[in-house]
Amino acid sequence: MTEYELIKGCISNDSRCQRTLFEQYAGKMMAVCLRYAQDQMEAEDMLQDGFIRVFSNMHQFKFEGSFEGWIRRVIVNAALKRLQKRKLHFQEITDRNDDAPRMEPYVYNHLGEAELMQLIQQLPDGYRTVFNLNVIEGYSHEEIADMLGIQAGTSRSQLVKARKMLQQQILERQKIAV
């Protein structure tokens, strides 16, 4: 079955097509949800909300651009909606060290993807959300501001602080590993 046929089947509420589409994209989209959620259960809820939106809005897909990209955008928006329901906070965390040391590139080489994702997961909600939207999803600060109902400057400062916090966490890990 082609992607076109699969999409048309989902628009017609064909449960077989819906199941196939879910099975094809659920793993990748769960990884997206895990980046925004505090835990596995919240990520599963985000995924479910997202796929409900995917199926109910499938008729809006214009067959222009990547279908997976369209699904990702719907899933991210569903995750953000869930975060807003629990009152996402953009907190100011005082830096323990405003002059974070510059890290040599080799420090990053020893950090695996799973470890980096774990460190990102430990960021405060606002930092983590802005970091994910900007660095991983590629949204501009203006787009993030619109999505989250904040100022673009708030998005920028949250990203700077998230990066500083990640640097500190990576340095701490390197000290433990040595």
C-alpha positions as CSV (number, residue, x, y, z in Angstrom):
1,M,0.0,0.0,0.0
2,T,1.4,3.4,-1.0
3,E,1.6,6.3,1.4
4,Y,-1.2,8.1,-0.6
5,E,-3.5,5.0,-0.3
6,L,-2.7,4.8,3.4
7,I,-3.6,8.5,3.9
8,K,-6.8,8.2,1.9
9,G,-7.8,5.1,3.8
10,C,-7.3,6.9,7.1
11,I,-9.4,9.9,5.9
12,S,-12.1,7.3,5.1
13,N,-11.8,6.0,8.7
14,D,-10.5,2.6,7.5
15,S,-9.3,1.0,10.8
16,R,-6.8,-1.2,9.0
17,C,-5.1,1.8,7.5
18,Q,-5.2,3.7,10.8
19,R,-3.5,0.8,12.5
20,T,-0.9,0.5,9.8
21,L,-0.2,4.2,10.0
22,F,0.1,4.1,13.8
23,E,2.4,1.1,13.7
24,Q,4.6,2.7,11.1
25,Y,5.0,6.1,13.0
26,A,4.4,5.4,16.7
27,G,8.0,4.5,17.6
28,K,9.4,7.7,16.0
29,M,6.7,9.9,17.5
30,M,7.1,8.3,20.9
31,A,10.7,9.4,20.8
32,V,9.5,13.0,20.1
33,C,7.0,12.8,23.0
34,L,9.6,11.5,25.4
35,R,11.7,14.6,24.8
36,Y,8.8,16.8,26.0
37,A,7.4,14.6,28.8
38,Q,8.4,14.3,32.4
39,D,8.0,10.5,32.3
40,Q,6.9,7.5,30.1
41,M,3.3,7.8,31.1
42,E,3.0,11.4,30.1
43,A,4.8,10.7,26.8
44,E,2.2,7.9,26.1
45,D,-0.6,10.3,26.8
46,M,1.0,12.9,24.5
47,L,1.4,10.2,21.8
48,Q,-2.3,9.2,22.1
49,D,-3.5,12.8,22.0
50,G,-1.3,13.4,19.0
51,F,-2.5,10.5,17.0
52,I,-6.1,11.4,17.8
53,R,-5.3,14.8,16.3
54,V,-3.5,13.2,13.3
55,F,-6.5,11.0,12.4
56,S,-9.1,13.8,13.0
57,N,-7.1,16.3,10.9
58,M,-5.7,14.0,8.2
59,H,-7.9,15.6,5.7
60,Q,-5.8,18.8,6.1
61,F,-2.7,17.2,4.8
62,K,-2.1,18.7,1.3
63,F,0.3,16.1,0.0
64,E,3.0,18.8,-0.1
65,G,6.2,18.1,1.7
66,S,6.9,15.2,4.0
67,F,4.0,13.3,5.6
68,E,6.2,12.3,8.5
69,G,7.1,15.9,9.0
70,W,3.4,16.8,9.1
71,I,2.7,14.1,11.7
72,R,5.7,15.3,13.8
73,R,4.3,18.8,13.8
74,V,0.9,17.6,14.9
75,I,2.5,15.4,17.6
76,V,4.7,18.3,18.9
77,N,1.6,20.6,19.0
78,A,-0.3,18.0,21.0
79,A,2.6,17.7,23.4
80,L,2.8,21.4,23.8
81,K,-1.0,21.5,24.5
82,R,-0.6,19.0,27.2
83,L,2.3,20.9,28.7
84,Q,0.3,24.1,28.7
85,K,-2.6,22.3,30.5
86,R,-0.2,21.6,33.4
87,K,1.0,25.2,33.3
88,L,4.4,25.1,31.8
89,H,6.7,27.4,33.8
90,F,9.6,29.4,32.4
91,Q,11.6,29.6,35.5
92,E,14.7,31.6,36.2
93,I,17.4,29.5,37.7
94,T,20.3,31.3,39.0
95,D,23.5,30.1,37.4
96,R,25.9,28.6,39.9
97,N,28.7,29.8,37.6
98,D,27.8,32.5,35.1
99,D,31.1,31.9,33.3
100,A,30.7,28.3,32.3
101,P,34.0,26.9,31.2
102,R,34.5,26.3,27.5
103,M,34.3,22.6,26.8
104,E,36.7,21.0,24.4
105,P,35.1,19.1,21.5
106,Y,36.4,15.7,22.8
107,V,34.1,16.0,25.8
108,Y,31.1,15.6,23.6
109,N,32.6,12.6,21.8
110,H,32.4,10.4,24.9
111,L,28.7,11.2,25.5
112,G,26.2,8.8,23.9
113,E,22.8,9.8,22.5
114,A,21.0,8.1,25.3
115,E,23.1,9.9,27.9
116,L,22.5,13.2,26.2
117,M,18.7,12.6,26.0
118,Q,18.8,11.7,29.7
119,L,20.5,15.0,30.5
120,I,18.0,17.0,28.3
121,Q,15.2,15.2,30.2
122,Q,16.6,16.5,33.5
123,L,16.2,20.2,32.4
124,P,13.4,22.2,33.9
125,D,10.2,22.1,31.7
126,G,10.7,25.6,30.1
127,Y,14.3,25.0,29.3
128,R,13.7,21.5,27.9
129,T,10.7,22.6,25.8
130,V,12.5,25.5,24.2
131,F,15.7,23.5,23.7
132,N,13.7,20.7,22.0
133,L,11.8,23.1,19.8
134,N,14.8,25.1,18.7
135,V,17.7,22.7,18.6
136,I,16.0,19.4,17.7
137,E,12.8,20.5,15.8
138,G,14.4,23.6,14.2
139,Y,11.8,26.2,15.1
140,S,12.9,29.9,15.3
141,H,12.5,31.8,18.5
142,E,9.6,33.8,16.9
143,E,7.8,30.5,16.1
144,I,8.4,29.2,19.6
145,A,7.1,32.4,21.1
146,D,3.9,32.1,19.1
147,M,3.5,28.4,20.0
148,L,4.1,28.9,23.7
149,G,2.6,32.3,24.2
150,I,5.8,33.9,25.3
151,Q,8.2,36.6,24.1
152,A,10.9,35.7,21.6
153,G,13.4,37.1,24.1
154,T,12.2,34.6,26.7
155,S,12.7,31.8,24.3
156,R,16.2,33.0,23.6
157,S,17.1,33.3,27.3
158,Q,15.6,29.9,28.1
159,L,17.8,28.3,25.3
160,V,20.9,30.0,26.6
161,K,20.2,28.8,30.1
162,A,19.4,25.3,28.9
163,R,22.7,25.1,27.1
164,K,24.6,26.4,30.1
165,M,22.9,23.9,32.3
166,L,23.6,21.0,29.9
167,Q,27.3,22.1,29.8
168,Q,27.4,22.0,33.5
169,Q,25.8,18.6,33.6
170,I,28.2,17.2,31.0
171,L,31.2,18.6,32.8
172,E,30.0,17.0,36.1
173,R,29.6,13.7,34.2
174,Q,33.1,14.0,32.8
175,K,34.5,14.6,36.3
176,I,32.7,11.5,37.6
177,A,33.9,9.4,34.7
178,V,37.6,10.3,35.1
